[in-house]
């Protein structure tokens, strides 16, 4: 052997006589074999690879076997060759496997050394005298199994035989597996090839995998309407936001689905490699949040609205309110209102806001100018309706109000029956209706001309001033005290503000006199005007004493003429 061949043999060992076939894949480092097992013959490439120190008993066994047979593949201890095991499992079981491997390697090393001592002693005795007892045999190949703590995975590592012990066979492997109780999820292909595999010794194989248990999923509720109402501002294509559209009301039709139940699933039991069943928990069911005016579907998987209205979540259940109650004004706190049922508004409908309802609308305050109110049923306004030409008030049935309309333009009452019955209508230019008054001669007033909105606001300010003056007189009659002084100061502030508003309104009326002189006189047009109807144009007032058909009333030569 040349010097080069000797160095190659010392550094890399002898080449195997039977190299592995091309189709056989064996993960691991290069076949680096050293004569001395003082250091680990393979590096740790990933967390699943076990790196052994040079003094590890398994490496000592490896060195002894290699010296005995001349060539032996490098040990390969990889817990997850295919990369399919969970990383948590690798981290948890790696330290257990290292400890167990050290213990079994120590046991095997002691047994091997004891066998060698006995064989040496037997040979020495045989030279001195003839022994009747046979020579002690070497150790057979020993499969060692490691089972994970959850009993879902089993690995095998085979220690080679010593001296004239038996090599690994399929029967030895199956018998040892039966003794260990491993009977489920066994890799039969590995069992069949391991006995004649070149890497069968000092390598770790995953030989069995159990079936994990899967707990059932809990039932849950899929909501079609939000449980917490939040203000949603929508930005249009011009990057502008309509602050009156807050989308705070969620309408629902009768029979519409509010939420749906996702039923729980059953658990799927598992199986350990010891063929033991792993119980699984079934999912827990949840009830549908059924509240007022709701009902369950036929299959009891959905919550439906039994009436049309507004959906609300009260903390424990969904409920449908057929009547929408607004405690205050319709303003920026509520936004525009679109509702499928009835609407009750305790305050006013402020300028610029819209209220639309399929049912009736009740307003406890006033409908200010520039707003829109549309009712599918009746519209009832406790105080009155103000209009400036931009106000829209519609009702499919009747409109009830203390004073029906104030408008600086025209009042048209033509939809439905088109009847103005009772109350007072004040328009700057024209009032047109199908019928005015009633056969019972209920008092109905029609006022034409002037500036209705400005005049009405002036009347409200004058009324406020009168109430403040009366309140100030009452306060002055009380005994002097710090509370009295504070209240009088507040009333004086309110009085000054009201006087300034009244002064501004008076100036507006004076500035509008020229415009009023050029404007056409107001007129009333109706198909029928019943007796008892009062018609006022400027300072003139007449009361109809009998029914008038196809009536037109206007100012002619300073007098009101009904034609």
Residue pairs with C-beta under 8 A, 6 or more apart in sequence:
1 9
10 35
12 32
12 33
13 31
13 33
13 34
13 35
13 71
14 70
14 71
16 31
16 71
16 73
16 198
17 71
18 198
20 26
20 198
26 76
26 199
27 76
27 78
27 81
28 42
28 74
28 76
28 78
29 42
29 43
29 45
29 74
31 73
31 74
32 41
32 42
32 74
33 41
33 66
33 71
33 72
33 74
34 41
36 63
37 54
37 59
37 60
37 62
37 63
38 54
38 55
39 54
40 51
40 52
40 53
40 54
40 56
40 59
41 59
41 62
41 74
41 75
42 49
42 51
42 74
42 75
42 76
43 51
44 50
44 51
47 87
47 90
47 91
47 94
48 78
48 79
48 80
48 83
48 85
48 90
48 94
49 77
49 78
49 79
50 77
50 78
50 79
50 94
50 97
50 98
50 101
50 204
52 58
52 59
52 75
52 77
56 102
56 105
57 102
57 105
57 106
57 108
57 109
58 75
58 101
58 102
58 105
58 202
59 75
60 105
60 109
61 105
61 108
61 109
61 112
61 159
61 160
61 202
62 72
62 75
62 202
64 112
64 162
65 72
65 160
65 162
65 201
65 202
66 72
68 162
72 201
72 202
73 198
73 199
73 201
73 202
73 203
75 202
75 203
76 199
76 202
76 203
76 204
77 101
77 157
77 203
77 204
78 204
79 85
79 90
79 93
79 94
79 97
79 155
79 204
79 206
80 90
80 206
81 206
85 153
85 206
89 148
89 153
92 149
93 148
93 149
93 153
96 146
96 149
97 146
97 155
100 146
101 146
101 157
104 144
108 139
108 142
108 159
111 139
112 139
112 162
115 136
115 138
115 139
115 162
115 163
116 162
116 163
118 136
119 135
119 136
119 138
119 163
122 131
122 135
122 136
123 135
125 131
126 135
137 163
137 164
137 165
138 161
138 162
138 163
138 164
138 165
139 161
139 162
139 163
139 165
140 161
140 165
140 166
140 172
141 158
141 159
141 160
141 161
141 165
141 166
141 167
141 168
141 169
141 172
141 201
142 158
142 159
142 176
143 156
143 157
143 158
143 168
143 172
143 173
143 176
143 177
144 156
144 157
144 158
144 159
145 154
145 155
145 156
145 176
145 177
145 180
145 182
145 207
146 154
146 155
146 156
146 157
147 153
147 154
147 180
147 182
147 273
147 274
148 154
150 272
151 210
151 272
151 273
151 274
151 276
152 209
152 210
152 211
152 212
152 270
152 272
152 273
153 206
153 208
153 209
153 210
153 273
154 180
154 182
154 206
154 207
154 208
154 209
154 273
155 204
155 205
155 206
155 207
156 173
156 194
156 204
156 205
156 207
157 202
157 203
157 204
157 205
158 168
158 173
158 194
158 200
158 201
158 202
158 203
159 201
159 202
160 167
160 168
160 201
160 202
161 167
161 168
166 172
167 195
168 194
168 195
168 200
168 201
169 195
170 191
170 192
170 194
170 195
172 195
173 191
173 194
173 195
174 191
177 183
177 186
177 191
177 207
181 274
181 275
182 207
182 208
182 273
182 274
183 273
183 274
183 275
184 208
184 210
184 211
184 271
184 272
184 273
184 274
184 275
185 208
185 209
185 210
185 211
185 271
185 273
186 207
186 208
186 273
187 206
187 207
187 208
187 209
190 205
190 207
191 207
194 200
194 205
208 273
209 273
210 270
210 271
210 272
210 273
210 278
211 270
211 271
211 278
212 270
212 278
213 267
213 268
213 269
213 270
213 278
213 279
213 280
214 267
214 268
214 270
214 280
215 267
215 280
215 281
215 282
215 283
216 264
216 265
216 266
216 267
216 268
216 280
216 281
216 282
216 283
217 264
217 265
217 283
218 264
218 283
218 284
218 285
218 286
219 261
219 262
219 263
219 264
219 283
219 284
219 285
219 286
220 262
220 286
221 259
221 260
221 261
221 262
221 286
221 288
221 289
222 259
222 260
222 261
222 262
223 258
223 259
224 257
224 258
224 259
224 260
225 250
225 252
225 258
225 259
225 311
225 313
225 318
226 250
226 313
227 313
228 313
229 248
229 250
229 312
231 246
231 247
231 248
231 335
232 246
232 247
233 241
233 242
233 243
233 245
233 246
234 241
234 242
234 245
234 247
235 241
236 242
243 332
243 335
244 332
244 335
244 336
244 352
244 353
244 354
245 335
245 336
246 334
246 335
246 336
247 335
248 334
248 335
249 310
249 324
249 337
249 338
249 339
250 310
250 311
251 308
251 309
251 310
251 311
251 338
251 339
251 340
252 258
252 305
252 308
252 309
252 310
252 311
252 320
252 340
253 305
253 308
253 340
254 305
254 306
254 307
254 308
255 304
255 305
256 304
256 305
257 297
257 302
257 303
257 304
258 294
258 302
258 303
258 304
258 305
258 311
258 318
258 320
259 288
259 289
259 302
259 303
259 318
260 301
260 302
260 303
261 286
261 288
261 300
261 301
261 302
261 303
263 285
263 301
264 282
264 283
264 284
264 285
265 282
265 283
266 282
266 283
267 279
267 280
267 281
267 282
267 283
268 280
269 277
269 278
269 279
269 280
270 277
270 278
270 280
271 277
271 278
272 278
288 296
288 300
288 302
288 303
289 303
289 313
289 316
289 317
289 318
290 296
290 303
290 317
290 318
291 314
291 316
291 317
291 318
291 319
291 320
292 319
292 320
292 321
293 305
293 306
293 307
293 309
293 319
293 320
293 321
293 322
294 303
294 304
294 305
294 306
294 317
294 318
294 319
294 320
295 303
295 304
295 306
296 302
296 303
296 304
297 303
297 304
303 318
305 311
305 320
306 320
307 320
307 322
307 341
308 320
308 322
308 340
308 341
308 358
309 320
309 321
309 322
309 323
309 324
309 339
309 340
309 341
310 320
310 321
310 324
310 339
310 340
310 341
311 318
311 319
311 320
312 318
312 319
312 320
312 321
313 319
321 341
322 341
322 342
322 359
323 341
323 342
323 343
323 344
323 359
324 337
324 339
324 341
324 342
324 343
324 344
324 357
325 344
325 346
326 334
326 337
326 343
326 344
326 345
326 346
326 347
327 346
327 347
328 334
328 346
328 347
329 345
329 347
329 348
329 349
329 350
329 365
330 336
330 337
330 345
330 347
330 348
330 349
330 350
330 353
330 355
330 371
331 350
331 353
335 353
336 353
336 354
336 355
337 343
337 353
337 354
337 355
337 356
337 357
338 354
338 356
338 357
339 356
339 357
339 358
339 359
340 357
340 358
340 359
341 357
341 358
341 359
342 357
342 359
342 360
342 361
342 362
342 377
343 355
343 357
343 359
343 360
343 361
343 362
344 362
344 364
345 355
345 361
345 362
345 363
345 364
345 365
346 364
346 365
347 364
347 365
348 363
348 365
348 366
348 367
348 368
349 355
349 363
349 365
349 366
349 367
349 368
349 371
349 373
350 368
350 371
351 368
351 369
351 370
351 371
352 370
352 371
353 371
353 372
354 371
354 372
354 373
354 374
355 361
355 371
355 372
355 373
355 374
356 372
356 373
356 374
357 374
357 375
357 376
357 377
358 376
358 377
359 375
359 376
359 377
360 375
360 376
360 377
360 378
360 379
360 380
360 397
361 373
361 375
361 377
361 378
361 379
361 380
361 395
362 380
362 382
363 373
363 379
363 380
363 381
363 382
363 383
364 382
364 383
365 382
365 383
366 381
366 383
366 384
366 385
366 386
367 373
367 381
367 384
367 385
367 386
367 391
367 393
368 386
368 391
369 386
369 387
369 388
369 390
369 391
369 406
369 453
370 388
370 390
370 391
371 391
371 392
372 391
372 392
372 393
373 379
373 392
373 393
373 394
374 392
374 393
374 394
374 395
375 394
375 395
375 396
375 397
376 396
377 395
377 396
377 397
378 395
378 397
378 398
378 399
378 400
379 393
379 394
379 395
379 398
379 399
379 400
379 401
380 399
380 400
380 401
381 399
381 400
381 401
381 402
382 401
382 402
383 401
383 402
383 403
384 401
384 402
384 403
384 404
384 406
385 391
385 393
385 401
385 403
385 404
385 405
385 406
386 406
386 453
386 456
387 393
387 405
387 406
387 407
387 408
387 409
387 411
387 453
388 407
388 408
388 409
388 453
389 407
389 408
389 409
391 405
391 407
393 399
393 405
394 415
395 415
395 416
396 415
396 416
397 416
398 416
398 417
401 423
402 423
402 424
403 423
403 424
403 425
403 426
404 411
404 420
404 423
404 424
404 425
405 411
405 425
405 426
405 427
406 426
406 427
406 452
406 453
406 456
407 426
407 427
407 428
407 452
407 453
408 428
408 451
408 452
408 453
409 427
409 428
409 429
409 430
410 427
410 429
410 430
410 431
410 432
411 425
411 427
411 430
411 431
411 432
411 433
412 432
412 433
413 419
413 420
413 431
413 432
413 433
413 434
414 432
414 433
414 434
417 434
417 435
418 433
418 434
418 435
419 433
419 434
419 435
419 436
419 438
420 431
420 433
420 435
420 436
420 437
420 444
420 446
421 435
421 437
421 438
421 442
421 444
422 438
422 442
422 443
422 444
423 444
423 445
424 444
424 445
424 446
424 447
425 431
425 444
425 445
425 446
425 447
426 446
426 447
426 448
426 452
426 455
426 456
427 447
427 448
427 452
427 522
428 448
428 449
428 450
428 451
428 452
428 519
428 522
429 448
429 519
429 520
429 522
429 523
430 448
430 522
430 523
430 524
430 525
431 446
431 448
431 522
431 523
431 524
431 525
431 526
432 524
432 525
432 526
433 525
433 526
433 527
434 526
434 527
434 528
435 526
435 527
435 528
435 529
435 530
436 444
436 446
436 524
436 526
436 528
436 529
436 530
436 533
436 551
437 444
437 529
437 530
437 531
437 532
437 533
437 544
438 444
438 530
438 532
439 530
441 530
441 531
441 532
442 532
443 532
443 534
444 530
444 532
444 533
444 534
445 533
445 534
445 536
446 524
446 533
446 534
446 535
446 536
446 553
447 536
447 537
448 521
448 522
448 523
448 524
448 535
448 536
448 537
449 516
449 521
449 522
449 537
449 538
449 555
450 516
450 538
451 508
451 509
451 512
451 516
454 505
454 508
454 509
454 512
455 509
457 505
458 502
458 505
458 506
458 509
461 498
461 501
461 502
461 505
462 502
464 498
465 495
465 498
465 499
465 502
468 491
468 494
468 495
468 498
469 495
471 491
472 488
472 491
472 492
472 495
475 484
475 487
475 488
475 491
476 488
478 484
521 537
521 538
521 554
521 555
522 537
522 554
522 555
523 552
523 553
523 554
524 535
524 551
524 552
524 553
524 554
525 551
525 552
526 551
527 549
527 550
527 551
528 547
528 548
528 549
528 550
528 551
529 544
529 547
529 548
529 551
529 553
529 562
530 544
530 547
531 544
531 545
531 546
531 547
532 543
532 544
533 543
533 544
534 541
534 542
534 543
534 544
535 541
535 542
535 543
535 544
535 553
535 560
535 562
537 553
537 554
537 555
537 560
538 555
540 555
540 558
540 559
540 560
541 560
542 560
542 562
544 562
548 562
551 562
551 563
552 562
552 563
553 560
553 561
553 562
553 563
554 560
554 561
554 563
555 561
